[in-house]
Amino acid sequence: MILIQLLFGWPAIILFMALATLGAFKSDKKLMVVALIWSLPNTYFISGYNGWIQFAVLYLPISFGVSVYLVESKWNIVPKLLLIPAYAFYAALGLAVVNQ
């Protein structure tokens, strides 16, 4: 049960968003790669839902992948900006869960 929570639940979401944020602000490619890999099980899990959630399933891995590429370049502001929609998505998802 703990492994499932670490791969698919809110602890996983908090972990990979924290890693992505640290990687973006410290310009650390390794943290961004770990965040990308850690986000894959969660995005696969939510890919079965309909509507606007399927957009996030495509957006999260692509944005983390682009961030891995751009984090150490002269365009290092882009990874920080790509985190904004990810935070907005998980805030909306959290509100949907709370308001059930």
N, C-alpha and C positions, 0 to 999 in steps of 0.2 A: 504494500500500500504506500509506503514512504517513497519507493522508487517511482511509482506512478505519479505521485504528487510532484516529485522533483522533475519529471519529464514533461508532464502535461498540465499541471495545476498552476495556481497563483504563485507558489514559490518559484516555479520555473520562469514565469513571466517577470517577476520582480528581479530574479537573478540575471536573466539575459538582457533586460532593459538597463539594469545597473551596469553590467559589463559593457554594453554598447555606449552608454553615457560616459563612463570612464575612458573607454577607448577613443571616443570622439574628442573629448576635451583634453586628454593627455597625448593625443596623436599616437596611440599605441596600436599597431596593426594586429598584434597577437590577441589583445583583448577583443578586438572587433571580430576576428576569426572565431574565437571561442563563443562570442555572442551569436554569430551567424549559425554555428553548428548547434548550439543549445536551443535556438529558436525553431529549428526544423521540425522536431517532434510536435511542438505545440501548434505550429502552422498546419502541419498535416492533420492533426486532430480536429482543428476547427474548419478544415476544408469541406467537411460534409454539410455544413449549414448553408442555407440559401440567402440570397439578398446581398447586401453590401458587405457582408463578412467575407465573401469570396474575393473581393477586391483586396482586402487586407492580407489574405493568404498569399496573393501574388506580390503585394507591395513589400511585406516585411523581409523576405529573403533577398529580393532584388535590391532593396534599399541598403540592407546590411552588406551585400556583396559590393555594391557601388561604393559604400563607405570604406570597405576594406581597401579598395583600389585607391581611393582619393584621400585617405586619412593622412598620408605622409607626403602629399603633393602640395603644390601652391594653392590648390583649391580646398584647403582644409576646413573651410567654413561649411561646405556642402554636407559633410557627414553630420554636423550639428543640426543643420536645417532639416535633414531627412529624418531626424528623430521626432520632430514635432508631430507629424501625422501618426506615427507609431504610438506616442503617448496619448494622442487624442482618441485613437482607436481603443486602446486598453482602458481609458477613462470611460468611454461610452459603453464598452463591454462590462466594466465593473458596475456602472449605473444600471444597466439592464439586469445584471445578476441580483443586485441589491433590491431592485424594485419588482421582483417577481412575486 
